[in-house]
Amino acid sequence: MLIVNSFASSVTARNTVVVHRRLSEGDTIGRPRPGDESTSLADPDVPRRRSRRQHDVEIVETNRRGHATRFAHDAARRGFDVVIGYGGDGTLNEVATGIAGSDTALGVLPGGSTNVFARTLGMPNDPVLAVEHLVAGIEANDIRPIGLGQVNGRYFCFHTGVGYDAAVVQAVERRGALKRWLGHPLFISAGLSTWLTGYDRKQPHFTISGGDQPDEPNGFFTIVLNTNPYTYLGNRPLDLSPEAGLDRDGLVAITFTTMRASAILRSLAGALRGGGVAAAEHLDIRTELSELVIHHPDPFPYQLDGDALGETPRLEFQHVPDAVKLVFPTTPN
């Protein structure tokens, strides 16, 4: 099943047709299901009948938040071999949540403006090029279980942002109609406006509990990583911690305990150079976490894999090993 978010930045009707055709021509995507008609909602030009070539590829299109999770869960229940999320990181998060714990594998196609998880896997940022890597991975049967993060019962693929980071994502989503066209400039604008007027930079917003550091109300914003990098600025990865990755057994939490611009910019500049942020007085760094709690009497904002989920007074994290099977992309011959 190919789950398409047609509102995502780089998803077009033309790309969807190309992706569908290439998936249908693969060698090991799925077993034909006689009489099982596929449904295509993505575009009138996409074939609406089951592919009569090697494989059965069903296309469905999302039109609201949570839709991809419902489609993915239903696909897993019906015994699909692979469910592919074609959209931004939020779409991928929903697909992973829908199939976690099942025998159905997760496939990734970049369709958003940043596509952190797909690029972390080494995929091109162009979906027409990336589908060749995905098909090659399926044909090689390179499908392996990976761990995911989980917070308040919901999975995340690469990170959860808490505090200032999430407030910036909220500001971007309030201007969501511009996101498809402006991309990174919109995030920069939202970051500056949130810094100046939209976030208290004087009082800590939450307390971190987990690891061997003391519990103190000192958090202004936290990134809880399941993979690294945290995000990309253009083609440059923002490398927060080499201790985070799909080959690791726990989460990494990096908390800024100040909102001084000089301290934050110094750490982020180091992250752009690679190797992760350097230890500093304004950073609380915790690694190999199986569990973590972030809490405060007053609710604070948070986001999962780039989707703002509102505010809460408590977040309970855990690392879930072997949560989902992943199709690892392979460089085509």
N, C-alpha and C positions, 0 to 999 in steps of 0.2 A: 504494500500500500504506500502510495505517495501522498503525503498530507501537505497541501500547499497553502501558504498564507499569501494571497495575491496582493495584499496591502504592503508587504515587505518591500524594502528599498530597491532591490535588484531582481525582483520577481516580475517577469513580463509574460504575456501570452506566448510570444515567440520562444522564450527560453523554456517555458513549460512544455511546449510541444517537442522541442529538441530533447529535453531531459526524459520525457515519457518514451520517445522513440528509442533512445539509447538504452534505457532500462529494459525495454521490451526485447531488445536484440541481444541482451546478455545471455550467459550460459547457465547460471545456477541460482537465479533470483528466487524462483518459486516453482512449486509443482502446479500444473494446470488443474483447475477445478471444473470439470465438465458442467456446463449449464450455469456457471456462476457469471452473471453479467456484471461488468464493471460500470461504475458511475463516474462521469467526468463533470465536475462543476467549475473547473478552472477557466475554461474558455470554450466557446462554441466550436473552435477548430480542432480541439483535442478529441481524438477518437472516443466515442461513447460506448463502443462495444469492447468486450475483452480482446486483448491482443491475440491474433491468430498466429503470431510467430512463436518464438521459443517460450515466452513466459507470460503469465497473467499479472498485469500491473494495473491495479485499481487506483484511480485518482479521486481524492475528495478535497474540498476547499473549505477552509475555516472562515467564519464571518463574525466571531466574537471570542472574547477571552474564555478559556476553558474548553473550547470546541475541539482543539487538537488532542487534548487529554481524552476526551470522550471517544473520538475516532480511534485513537491508538489503543485504548483499553478494549474497544469492541473488536479491533483487528487481532489483538492477542487472544481474545476469547474464541475467535473464529479460526485460530491456528495459522495466521499468516507467518511466513518465515522471516520477513524483514518489514519493518515500518520505517519509512524515511521521512524526516522532517525537512521540508524545503521552505525556509523562511529565515527570520532572524533568530537570535539566541533565545528569545522568549518562546517562540514556536517549538524549538528543539527541547526546551525545558518541559513544555507540556507533553510532548511526545514521549520523552524519557519517563516522565511521571506515569503516563498511561500504561507503559509496558513493563515497568520495573517489577522484578520478581517473576516474570513469565519466561517462556522459552523463545519468545519472539525477539529478534535482534533489532538494534537501533542502527539506522543509517542516517548520515548527516549530509545535507547539501546547503551551502551558504546562499542565503537570499536576502540578508539584512544589510545594514550599513557597516557593521564591524565584524560580525561572525567570529567571535572569539574562539569558541570551542572548535569549529571547523579548522581554523587556522592553527590552533594548538596541535591538531592532529596532522598538520602539514599539508592541508588541502589548499589549492588555489582559491582566491577570493571570487573568481568568476564561476558561476554555477555550471556553465556549459563545459568548462575545462574540468571542474571538480567532479562532474558525474563520471568522467572517464576513470578517475582514481577510485571512486566508489564502486563502479562496476568491476574494476580489476580486483578490488578487495573481496567482493562477493564471489567472483570466479575463482579466486585463490582460497576461498573458504576461510579467510582470516577473520574469524569471529571469536572474540575472547571476552570474558566477564571483566567488568571494571567496577570500582567503588564509586559511590556518589555521596555527596553531602546530603544531609536531611535537616530541616529546621521546622519545628512545630508541625511535623508530620509530612512536610512537602520536600521533595527531592530538588537538588540543584546540581548542575553539571560542573560548573567551574567556579562560581563564587556567589556569596551573599554580601551585599553592602549594607552597612548600618550607620545611621546618623547623617552626616553631611553628604556623603556619597549618594545615599538614597534620596535626600532632599533635592539634589541636582537632577536625578532621574525623574522625580515627580514633576519638577519644573519643565523638563523636556516633554513629558507626556501631556502636560497641559497645552502644549503647542504641537501635538502629535501630527497634525496635518502637514507641518513643515518638515518633519523628520525625514521623510522620503527624499526631499530635495536638498536639504541643507546639511544633514549628517553631522560631521564633526564640528563645523562652525556653530551649530545650534547647541551642542553640548558645552562648548567653550563659553558661549553667551550665557547659558543657563548657570554654569559654574560661577561666573563673575557676579551675576545678579543675585544668586543665592548667597554668595559670600558677603555681598554688601548689605543686603536687606532681608534675606530670607532664612537666616540661621543664627541662633545665639552662639557667639564665639567666646563668651566669657565664662559660662557655667557648663561643667561636664553634663553630658546627656544620658550616660548609663554607666553601669558597673560590669566588669568582666569577671566571671567565675569559671575557672578551669585551668589546668596546668599547675605549675608550682609557684606562680606569682601570687602576691596577696590581693585580696578583693578590695578594690578602692573605686569610688565613683570618679573615674578619671577619663572616661572615653568621650571623644568628640566625633570621631568616626572610625569604623572598623571594617576591614575587608577579611572575610573568612574564605580562604581559598581551598578548593578541591584540586585545582590545576593551576599552572603558571604558564603564561603571564596573566596578569589581572585584566588587561585590555590592550588595545593597539591604538597608537596615535599615528594615523596614516599607515605606513609599513613598519613602524617602529614598535616593538613590543614593550609594554611597561612591565618590567620584570621585577616583581616584588619579593619572591622567595623561591630559590631552587629546591627548597624542602617540600614544595607542593607539586603533586603530579599523579598521574594515573598509576604509576608504579610504586606509590607511597601508601603507607598503611594508616594515614590519619590526615586531619585537616590542619591548616596553618591559619592563625589569626594574627593580623597586624593591626594594631590600634594606635592612632595618633592621639596623644594626650595633651595636645595644644592645638590652637588654631592660628598660631603665628605663621604668617605667610612665608617668612624666610626659612623656617624649619621645614615646612611642608614642601616647598619648592626645592629645597636642598635634597631632601629624600627622594622626591620624584625624579629629579635630574639624575641622581645616582641610579635609580631604577631604569631609566632610559639607556644608561651605559651598559646595563646587563649585570648579571651576578646577584641581583636582589638588593634590597635596601640595606644599608649598613646600620648596625646597632647604634642607637643614639638615646639621649635622655628623654626625648619627646616620643619615643616609640616603645610600645609594649608588644613584644614578639613572642608568640607561643607556637610551638610546632608539635607534630605527632599527636594531635589531639583526637581522642576517640569521642569525647564529649566536651561541650562548652555551653555556658549559660550567659546571656546578656540581659540585664534587667535594670529597671528604674521605676520608681513610683509613677512618674509621668511618662506617657507613651512617647515613643521615638519612631522615626521612619525607618523602613527597611525595604530592600529590593532583592529579588532573586534572579540571577542570570540576566539582569538588565530590565526586569519588569518590576515597577513599583507596586507594592502590595499594601500600602497604607501605613498605619502606626500601631504599635503594640507596646505594652509595658514589659514583655518578657519573650525572649527567644531561646529555645532549647535546641542545641545542635548535637548531631552525632554523625560519625562516619559509618557508612553502611558498605561493608565489603561485598563485592560480587553482586551489586544491586541490579545491574542490567548487562546484557550481552551487547557488545559493540562491534559493528563492522569496521575494521581498521582499513582506511584507504591505502591503496598500493599504487605506486607509480606504474602506469601502463607501459607495456612493452612496445 
